[in-house]
Amino acid sequence: MKRFFILIQLFSISYFISCSKITEKRNLKYENSNFIIAFGSCNKQFKKNILWKEIAKNQPNLWIWDGDNIYSDTNDMTKMTQDYENLRNQNGYAQLTKNIPVLATWDDHDYGLNDAGVEFSMKKESQELFLDFFDVPKNDERRTQEGIYHSQTFSIKNGSIKVIILDTRYFRTSLTKTTNKRYQPNKFGEGTILGKNNGVGLKMS
């Protein structure tokens, strides 16, 4: 599941794309034509992460979380809150993200349940904690929509970069377990990953 998820997130970084149905924050301006994007995932907040210092050496203009930002695996929101605090206090993370924007989506372990999708009972509460941790304003559309999908445009010297963040957990059809494999495929034409609005309307322009 992780390999498939990462591929989706990598393709979510798009140049000169228009989208009418994804929450968007527009036009952060940068005078330099070089725009450095750093991204990562699978961060265990309870372990020392020696990579933050190395990432900072590249002086990125943007940090993107691709998911599994913490490993929480719980429906206990008190525990999840503490896990986010552990990430906040992880040596090097605050220094890296202090002066640059941070965009983020989640995978299963920070969503709250391994391999979970639409069936996760605490997804609304988990979304609220996620948005709180990333300091999403109270009047942002992500506070009222289902799912954390959104986009943001960055203006640079020679054009603009639009970053589209998808949510592949909140609406994803539940997986079907089987005896001889971990999961079995859905029947053709059944199931969804993005839901009806999460990413619908994307078109090249």
URCORZI-V410761 format. One record per pair of residues at least 4 apart in sequence whose ideal C-beta (glycine too) atoms are under 6 Angstrom apart, sorted by the first residue. I is the first residue (numbers start at 0). J is the second residue. D is the distance in Angstrom with one decimal. If there is no record, write none. Layout:
i = {I:I}
j = {J:J}
d = {D:D}
//
This chain:
i = {4:4:7:8:11:11:11:12:13:13:14:16:17:18:18:19:20:20:20:21:21:22:22:22:23:24:25:26:26:27:28:29:30:32:32:32:34:34:35:35:35:36:37:37:37:38:38:40:40:40:41:42:43:44:44:44:44:48:50:51:51:51:52:55:61:62:62:62:63:64:64:66:66:66:67:67:67:68:69:69:69:70:71:71:71:72:72:73:73:74:76:79:83:93:96:102:102:103:104:104:105:105:107:107:107:110:110:111:111:111:112:114:115:116:116:116:117:117:118:121:122:130:130:135:135:140:141:141:146:146:146:147:148:148:148:149:150:151:152:152:153:154:165:166:167:167:170:170:170:171:172:172:174:175:176:177:185:185:193:193}
j = {106:167:167:65:163:164:165:162:161:163:160:161:204:200:201:200:196:199:200:148:150:140:141:149:150:151:152:152:154:153:154:155:156:155:156:157:60:155:57:59:60:61:54:59:62:63:65:65:66:67:67:68:70:69:82:85:86:89:54:91:92:95:91:95:100:96:99:101:102:68:103:104:105:106:106:108:109:109:82:86:109:108:79:82:109:108:113:78:79:121:124:128:132:97:101:162:164:133:164:166:109:110:113:114:115:115:168:119:121:125:119:174:119:168:171:173:170:171:173:125:169:135:141:139:141:144:147:149:166:169:197:166:165:166:197:164:163:162:159:161:160:159:198:197:171:192:191:194:197:192:190:191:182:183:182:183:189:190:197:198}
d = {5.5:5.9:5.7:4.4:4.7:5.8:5.1:5.6:5.8:5.3:6.0:5.2:4.7:5.6:5.1:4.8:5.4:5.5:4.0:5.7:4.7:4.3:5.6:4.0:4.5:4.6:4.8:5.5:5.2:5.1:4.4:4.9:6.0:5.9:4.0:4.9:5.1:5.0:5.9:4.5:5.2:5.0:5.2:3.7:5.4:3.9:5.6:3.8:5.0:5.1:4.6:5.8:5.2:4.6:5.6:4.1:4.2:5.9:5.8:2.8:5.6:5.3:5.4:5.0:5.4:5.6:5.9:5.0:5.0:4.7:3.6:5.6:5.1:3.0:4.4:4.7:5.7:4.8:4.5:5.2:4.9:4.5:4.7:4.5:6.0:5.5:5.8:4.8:5.8:4.4:5.1:5.6:4.4:6.0:5.1:6.0:5.5:5.5:4.9:5.9:4.5:4.8:5.4:5.5:5.5:6.0:4.5:5.7:5.7:4.6:5.1:6.0:4.2:5.9:3.4:5.5:5.6:6.0:4.6:5.4:5.9:4.1:5.8:4.9:5.6:5.5:5.9:5.8:4.2:3.9:5.3:5.0:5.5:4.3:4.5:5.4:4.5:5.4:5.6:4.8:4.7:5.0:5.4:5.3:5.9:5.3:5.9:2.9:6.0:5.0:3.7:5.5:4.5:5.1:5.9:4.0:4.7:4.1:4.3:4.5}
//
